[in-house]
Amino acid sequence: MRSFLIFILLALFISHPSLAKPSSSLFMNPVAKKMNLEPLETQDLQNNHDLMMQTALLHSILRNSYELAIHQMNGQENNRVFIKETGEEAVFDENGQPVTSCENKGSYNYFHPVKEPFRHFAADIYPWIALGNCREDTTSQEQRIHAYVKDFKLGLNRVVNHGDFTISRDFTIDDPGQAYTIAFLIEVFERSDLPLQEFIQNGGLKNKDLQEQLIKAFEKSLTKVTHEIMMK
């Protein structure tokens, strides 16, 4: 019952962006608890080089995962997406008209996708994956995950083209939502056919075959994990 109420609360936030900004932990905390995840702390990253590398790669991919495919659902592949400085989105069709359909319209981002990528995933992306863009959303979780992974792949490609991935030395884990999001994403890869650390150690950023394997493994694992979470 508690989980059901949380989903309803998130649905209200999605439908009514004028409400106060929620904590990034509102959705991810119960998700992480269902997966028996422990929240990560800044000290964990400082004491574990492999964990820091995985976090840095995820941070770089997420902040470069410009949200295109997730606003091109139902065959609307010519939609264009613009993100305001505040993080809010505006979506236009091929004729330059604002897109107003439930599935593809611009959404109110509580956290900026580039400036706060982990919080954005926690409060904006994963609730959308689970619930859709609004009450009338006709897309399935599988369709939304597939679209999101397309954008994730674009983010990975940008990191690959840049040739490196970094994270600020001043980066800190300063709220539970952020802590659980990092733990969640790493765990999704751990449960996949290609764990993130294995990808890094095997030189994945220079190996196109491994990059394709990583994307396929991520989509498969994220779909399975999300289904399990929603069923509990």
Secondary structure, DSSP 8 states (H G I E B T S, - for coil): -HHHHHHHHHHHHHH-TTS----THHHHHHHHHHTT-----HHHHHH-HHHHHHHHHHHHHHHT--S-GGGS-TT-TT-EEEE-TTS-EEEE-TTS-B---TTTS----SS-TTTSHHHHIIIIIHHHHHH-SSTT----HHHHHHHHHHHHHHHHHHHHHHT-----TT----SHHHHHHHHHHHHHHHTSSS-HHHHHHTTGGG-HHHHHHHHHHHHHHHHHHHHHHHH-
